[in-house]
Amino acid sequence: MTRAFGDGRLKDHITAKPDVSIETIDEDTEFIILASDGLWKPSEKYIFDCQTKRRLTALEKLNDPQEASKELIKEALSRRSKDDISCIVVMFH
């Protein structure tokens, strides 16, 4: 996700180039999280994964992508994330 699309010359401090990772989605994939950097900051993704392993396990049991997104946003806010937070959870099962 990026909010810097448009006239790049007017955005000196924002890049329109998103961070992208490629993952294989198969029959074992339960969900994916599409989110802005505000969800992952202030900690790096590895630290986020370690800190929220318990929360992600709980998300697997929610079966409601909207509630899962809300929980992830609450987690980011509890870490005092200062950036914009956007989050979409896509569940496959």
C-alpha positions, 0 to 999 in steps of 0.5 A: 500500500502506498499513498504517494501515487500521483505527481511524484515531483510534489512529494519530496519526502514520500516515495511512491515505490512500495515495499513488496514481498512475493509469497506463494499462496496455496491450499495451506495459506490461511490469510494474508495481511496487506498493510501500510508501514504504520502497522509494522513500525516502530518495530521491524517486521521480524520484531513484529512477527515475534511480538505478535505471534500470539495475536496472529494465532488468535487471528487465525481463530477469528474467521472475520477479516474485519475484526482481524484488521481491527486487532492488528491496528490496535496492536500497532497503536499500542506500540505507539506507531506514529505513521498512518495505519492501513490494514486489510486481512484477506482470509482464505478459509 
